[in-house]
Structures are given as structure tokens and as C-alpha cells.
Amino acid sequence: MAGAPFSTFIREDYFMSHAVIVDHAVKTYGDFTAVNGISLTINPGEFFTLLGPSGCGKTTLLRMIAGFNTVDGGEIRFDDKVINNVPAHKRDIGMVFQNYAIFPHLNVADNVAYGLKARHVPKAEIGPRVEEALKMVQIDQLSTRKPNELSGGQQQRVALARAFVIEPSVLLMDEPLSNLDAKLRVQMRTTIKKLQRRLGITTVYVTHDQEEALAISDRIAVMNQGNIMQIGTPEEIYRKPANPFVANFIGVSNFIDCNVKTSQGSAEVNLPGNYSISIPVSREYSGEAILSARPEQLFFDEKGIPGKINMSIFLGDFIQYEVELTTGQVIELNEYTKDVSEIRHDGEEVHISMNPAQVSLYEKESKEVLSC
């Protein structure tokens, strides 16, 4: 039986993962509001990431879902069941912590078996389930080692195996890769995504790493100061940021002041150097605005915003240019090496243009999005 597929040891309702519904959830600490009336729905089996800078409330919200933090307002539900007052150990969750939190006195197999024993799983079942869980994270050959004999990546795999071997309906992960080096983080995020897809567990993942969130998520909630700035797929978040905060936090964006006048679903955008473009908009607005363009959305052209190249950096598949506009503003432009035969020289005068369908446009004062 030990060589049977992992599904052999999974209960029949295993793939019936919970939806997680957060309904106007609030968490306060004295006068400080860490989670400010957040509402969101995480679908069964979805890989959902809470992304944002330190102190934005993402870990606080995760701990509210886990039952480690109390809920001061609103509700959190698993499907239709309100869990505000359900103890953490009765919430049917698995948890992977930033610092792994594995027991130093137990070997790998005993660490993974711990949750099964606590749930009074029959002894005959524990060994095969532990063995198959360790195989899934590719450390079955390390079952007798103690944590101090493992690398950071191996310890994190133990933590992963321990979390999903109990067959949780919701898996919560708090910055699980932040203590690993860059190369290992990339390897581990691929491992995590493959496991999540294979097992179909509803997963809520916390990170401040934008690239990690884009690579691993089905959907992302970008948070700031206890609020949600935008929820969407990685492509939606990157290509159509809802406000300047999201545009600046996810990847690199150039922000250029401009003036706009809209008419019949289109905005005439006046940019420095008497350059103007027409951008589709969702509503009428005239006045000061901010245009946001990512480095790969800009290109050199005979017409456009005038400037000169301050510096070029060759990065293999693309060349990164720092361009100073005639207004004194410095922007970043990426030109892919497959499209050009030579690198432009520092000091060269250039004109910068853009694809109107790709850039984003925001009201200057309210920061609300105008572009479609």
C-alpha cells in the first residue's frame, strides 16, 4: 500500500475545498486599523494571493482567516459557515509559516505525522500518508533526518508536507519563501503551484514579492494601509492597474503629468514636447491627469516626447535605457535585443512614443482610473 498514489489515502470529500468569504472584516489595535472593512471571495480550489508592502494588513487578514487573530467587525465564512468564533484547530486549515515552525526534536517523518496523530488518524494509515507526502515534495529520502541536518529549502518542504498531509480544505501560507535564496525561491514557488493544482486545495498566500505573486497566483488582492487597492488575475493587475499605487507597486511604471479632455469615450492626452495621443476612456473628464507607462510599453520613434539618453544597461534579452525628458523628468524604457541591431549611445537625443491601448490614465487629484 505504501507505493499507492497519494489519493489512496485521501478522504472522499477531499477535493470539496471551501470557498473563503471575507465580508467587511475589521481588525483594530487601539486607534490603529490594520484591516479596514475588507470584503473578498476566494473560490474553492483557487490560489489567491494577498500582496502588499510591510504593514499593509495582509498577514493580519491571513491570521484572522486562520483564527489566530480575532475579528473585530464583519464576518469570515468558509462556504456558508461563519467562523469568527471557531477555534483555529477546528477550522480545517493547514498553515505554512515564514519561519517553517517545524519541531527541532522530531525527525522529518515525525514532523509530518504530527498533525495526523493530533487528529487521531489510525496508526496504519499514518505511515503511508507521510511517505507519500514526502514523495510529493521530493524529500522521502530524508525521512529520518532532524531539522538541523536540513537546508532551508528542505525544511520548507517539510513544512509543506506537514500542512497538506492532514488534507485541509483551506491552506494558508504566510511569506513561506522569504527566508530562501533567490534561485531556491523560484524552484519552490513552482513546487508549491504544482502541488496546489494537483491537490485542489483552496490556498491563501501572503507575500510582498511582486514577481512571486504574478508567477504563482490565480488571482491577487493588492493591499495598502488595511485596504484592497485591486483584485484581479496577474495579467489584469499588471496590464490594467486600477490606480497609481498598483501601477507603481507591481513592476516598474513611469508616471508622466499630462492634461486631458475627453469626448465620446476618447481622451485627447497632451504630453510634454507638444506630443499628444488619444486614449479610450470609461467616463468623461477634463483636466490634469497622470499617464502611467511601463518600460516595455515605451519605444523610440521619430515623433514623441523629446529627451536624451542618460545611460544604457545591457541585460541580455533587453537593453534598459534611462532617458531624461526635456522637462527634467527621468523615465525608464526597455528595448528588446531581438528587435534591434545595436545599443544607443549615452547623450543621444531621442523621442519617446507609446501604444495608447497599453498605457493607463488616472485623474491627478483622486487617482481614479480613466482609461478602459
Secondary structure by P-SEA (a helix, b strand, c coil): cccccccccccccccbbbbbbbcbbbbbccccccccbbbbbbccccccccccccccaaaaaaaaaacccccccccccccccccccccccccbbbbbcccccccccccaaaaaaaaaaaacccaaaaaaaaaaaaaaaccccccccccccccaaaaaaaaaaaaacccccbbbbccccccccaaaaaaaaaaaaaaaaaaccbbbbbcccaaaaaacccbbbbbccccccccccaaaaaaccccaaaaaaccbbbbbbbccccccccccccccccbbbbbbbccccccbbbbbbcccccccccccbbbbbccccccccbbbbbccccccccbbbbbbcccccccccccccbbbbbccccbbbbcccccccccc
